[in-house]
Amino acid sequence: MTGVLVTGGTGKTGSELVRLLRGDGVAVRVASRNPPAGDPDAVRFDWADPATHPAALRGVDRIFLVPPVNAVDPLPLVEPFLAQAQRLGVRRVVLLGSAIVLPNAPGALEMAAQVQARPGWVVLRASGFMQNFLSPHPVGERIRRHGEIRTAAEDGRVGWIDARDIAAAASALLAEPGVEFADQHDYLLTGPKALSYRDAASIITAHTGRPVRVVSIGADEQAAGYRAAGLPAAFAAALAAVEDGIRTGREDRVSTAVLTLTGRPPRTFAEFVQEHALEWTDDGMLER
């Protein structure tokens, strides 16, 4: 099979990427810990189980790589996979990285550097996902249940991006293996405007009629909240520390990479909210 392996193929970005690629007639292998039963080109894939990796890699020449989630240091699990992909002659790897770097996580930076060092391999450094404001993400779940956002970021801003725009950017790089974008190995992906949590809460309130307030808390309290939501302690602490960087303006960035790669601007947060308005209304809660 000459085509694209999509790891995390049933996730927010991966599932949309699969839809886009198959819509363009590209052969896609969906890799997931729980592959869809009705998809003949789906395989079981688990970062913690290297025995699942060879079947996923067999015959593909392009890979969309989603690292292990909730991991402060993904490199020990990903590095052998990347080495195997290189030995098999994979021509393009598109790594879904993050523009928001976890503190004390050099492994993530090393992983990105290894990808960038290979000809034709690319890193997409995505900003915060707009989908974080939807359930079951802890931020979205708290909005749904309590009408509030608890944050240590104060008025710091993030260039929130819709996962569908990340998928569209990845599709542009993966649909045709020979396409080059000035041989660039790194793209910062953001939405069209950086917003604070207060900005986001105001937009949700304006477009849904559901009042959403912002409650300022400390980083320790935020970490405790993430742990209570089921995140591993080390990852919860790292996420809470990220908010201190947001507070100081570290993530207040906007790029034009989505437009460069796809030919259209990224969705605005207001457009995202309008599309998902029922997620925050009483009707939406009752449906759950």
Residue pairs with C-beta under 8 A, 6 or more apart in sequence:
1 27
1 29
1 41
1 58
1 59
1 60
2 27
2 59
2 60
2 61
3 26
3 27
3 28
3 29
3 59
3 60
3 61
3 62
4 21
4 26
4 27
4 28
4 29
4 60
4 62
4 63
4 64
4 174
5 28
5 29
5 31
5 56
5 57
5 60
5 62
5 63
5 64
6 14
6 17
6 18
6 21
6 28
6 29
6 30
6 31
6 63
6 64
7 14
7 31
7 32
7 45
7 56
7 63
7 64
7 65
7 66
8 14
8 31
8 32
8 64
8 66
8 69
8 96
9 15
9 17
9 18
9 28
9 29
9 30
9 31
9 32
9 35
9 42
10 30
10 32
10 34
10 35
10 36
11 32
11 66
12 129
12 131
12 163
13 66
13 96
13 163
13 164
13 166
13 167
13 170
14 30
14 32
14 64
14 66
14 167
16 163
16 164
16 167
16 168
17 64
17 167
17 170
17 171
17 174
18 28
18 30
20 167
20 168
20 171
20 175
21 28
21 171
21 174
21 175
22 28
24 171
24 175
26 174
26 175
27 41
28 41
29 41
29 42
29 43
29 56
29 60
30 36
30 39
30 41
30 42
30 43
31 42
31 43
31 44
31 45
31 56
32 42
32 44
32 45
33 44
33 45
33 46
34 44
35 42
35 43
35 44
35 45
36 42
43 52
43 55
43 56
44 52
45 52
45 53
45 56
46 52
47 67
47 68
47 74
47 77
47 78
47 81
48 68
48 77
50 80
50 81
53 80
53 81
53 84
54 84
57 63
57 81
57 84
57 85
57 88
57 90
60 90
61 89
61 90
61 91
61 92
61 177
62 90
62 91
62 92
62 93
62 94
62 174
62 177
63 85
63 90
63 92
63 93
63 94
64 94
64 96
64 170
64 174
65 78
65 81
65 82
65 93
65 94
65 95
65 96
65 115
66 96
67 74
67 77
67 78
67 95
67 96
67 97
67 108
67 111
68 74
68 77
68 78
70 231
70 232
70 235
71 77
71 235
72 102
72 104
72 105
72 107
72 234
72 235
72 238
73 105
73 106
73 107
73 108
74 107
74 108
74 111
75 107
75 108
75 110
75 111
76 107
78 111
79 111
79 114
82 93
82 111
82 114
82 115
85 93
86 118
91 120
91 177
92 120
92 121
92 122
92 173
92 174
92 177
93 115
93 118
93 121
93 122
94 121
94 122
94 123
94 124
94 170
94 173
94 174
95 111
95 112
95 115
95 121
95 122
95 123
95 124
96 124
96 126
96 166
96 170
97 108
97 111
97 112
97 123
97 124
97 125
97 126
98 108
98 125
98 126
99 125
99 126
99 127
99 159
99 188
99 189
99 190
99 251
99 253
100 127
100 128
100 158
100 242
100 245
100 246
100 251
101 108
101 109
102 108
102 238
102 239
102 241
102 242
103 238
103 241
103 242
103 245
104 238
105 238
112 123
112 125
112 186
115 121
115 122
115 123
115 185
116 122
116 123
116 185
116 186
120 180
121 185
122 173
122 184
122 185
122 186
122 187
123 185
123 186
123 187
124 166
124 169
124 170
124 187
124 189
125 186
125 187
125 188
125 189
126 161
126 166
126 189
127 158
127 159
127 160
127 161
127 188
127 189
127 190
127 191
127 251
127 253
128 158
128 159
128 160
128 161
128 251
129 160
129 161
129 162
129 163
129 166
130 160
130 161
130 162
130 163
130 191
130 267
130 269
130 272
131 137
131 140
131 162
131 163
132 139
132 140
132 160
133 139
133 140
133 143
133 200
133 204
134 140
134 276
134 279
135 141
135 143
135 144
135 279
135 288
138 225
138 226
138 229
138 231
139 149
140 279
141 229
142 148
142 149
142 150
143 149
143 204
143 212
143 280
144 279
144 280
144 284
144 285
144 288
147 210
147 211
147 212
147 213
148 212
148 213
148 214
148 215
149 197
149 200
149 201
149 212
149 213
149 214
149 215
150 214
150 215
150 217
150 221
150 222
150 225
151 197
151 214
151 215
151 216
151 217
151 222
151 243
152 216
152 217
152 218
152 219
152 221
152 222
152 240
152 243
152 244
152 247
153 196
153 197
153 243
153 244
153 246
153 247
154 196
154 216
154 247
155 196
155 198
155 247
156 196
156 243
156 245
156 246
156 247
156 248
156 249
156 250
156 251
156 252
157 194
157 195
157 196
157 199
157 246
157 249
157 251
157 252
158 194
158 195
158 196
158 246
158 251
158 252
159 190
159 191
159 193
159 194
159 195
159 251
159 252
159 253
159 254
159 255
160 190
160 191
160 194
160 195
160 200
160 269
161 189
161 190
161 191
161 258
161 266
162 191
162 266
162 267
162 272
164 267
165 189
165 191
165 258
165 262
165 266
165 267
166 189
168 258
168 261
168 262
168 264
169 187
169 189
169 257
169 258
169 261
169 262
171 262
172 179
172 181
172 261
172 262
173 179
173 181
173 261
181 260
181 261
187 255
187 257
187 260
187 261
188 253
188 255
188 257
189 255
189 257
189 258
189 266
190 253
190 254
190 255
190 257
190 258
190 266
191 254
191 266
191 267
191 268
191 269
192 254
192 265
192 266
192 267
192 268
193 254
193 268
193 269
194 251
194 252
194 253
194 254
195 203
195 269
197 214
198 214
199 269
200 269
201 212
201 213
201 214
202 212
203 269
203 270
203 273
204 210
204 212
204 273
204 280
205 211
205 212
207 270
207 273
207 274
207 277
208 273
208 277
208 280
208 281
209 281
210 280
210 281
210 282
212 280
217 225
219 240
219 241
219 243
219 244
220 240
222 239
222 240
222 243
223 236
223 237
223 239
223 240
224 236
226 235
226 236
226 239
226 240
227 233
227 236
231 239
245 251
258 264
258 265
258 266
259 265
259 266
277 284
278 284
278 287
